């Protein structure tokens, strides 16, 4: 699967699932192919939002310096 190259945070989905008798949570972003686990709904949601923003910043840095991504 190819990661999204969109710089719009609204283009990214966050799916959250409760498991382990309701004591654990996991957030998943299909556009990144990443999962984050934690102990509360809010914890995993916020962590994934931050990961999405980090991904977008990485895309912007790469676009600003295309020669640095070629090695």
C-alpha positions in Angstrom: 0.0 0.0 0.0 1.2 3.5 -0.9 1.1 6.2 1.8 -1.0 9.3 1.1 0.8 12.3 -0.3 -2.0 14.7 0.6 -1.1 17.7 2.8 -4.7 18.2 3.9 -5.3 16.7 7.3 -9.0 16.2 6.4 -8.0 13.6 3.8 -6.8 11.2 6.6 -9.1 8.8 8.5 -8.7 7.8 12.1 -10.4 4.5 13.0 -10.5 3.6 16.7 -11.2 0.2 18.1 -11.6 -0.9 21.7 -10.3 -4.4 22.6 -9.1 -6.5 25.5 -12.4 -6.4 27.4 -12.5 -2.6 26.9 -9.2 -1.9 28.7 -7.2 -1.1 25.5 -7.7 1.0 22.4 -6.0 1.1 19.0 -6.2 3.9 16.4 -5.5 3.1 12.7 -5.0 5.4 9.8 -5.5 3.6 6.4 -3.8 6.4 4.5 -0.6 5.9 6.5 -0.9 2.1 7.2 -0.1 2.8 10.8 -1.6 1.7 14.2 -1.1 3.2 17.6 -2.2 1.4 20.8 -3.0 2.9 24.2 -5.2 2.8 27.2 -7.8 5.4 26.3 -9.8 6.5 23.3 -8.6 10.1 23.6 -4.9 9.0 24.0 -4.9 7.0 20.7 -6.9 9.5 18.8 -4.6 12.4 19.8 -1.5 10.3 19.1 -2.7 9.5 15.6 -3.6 13.1 14.9 -0.1 14.1 15.8 1.3 11.3 13.6 -0.7 12.5 10.7 0.5 16.1 11.2 4.1 14.8 11.5 3.6 12.9 8.2 2.3 16.1 6.5 5.2 18.1 7.7 7.6 15.5 6.4 5.9 15.8 3.0 6.2 19.6 3.0 9.9 19.4 3.9 10.5 16.9 1.1 8.7 19.2 -1.4 10.7 22.2 -0.2 14.0 20.3 -0.6 13.5 17.6 -3.3 17.3 17.1 -3.7 17.7 16.0 -0.1 15.3 13.1 -0.6 17.3 11.7 -3.5 20.3 9.7 -2.3 
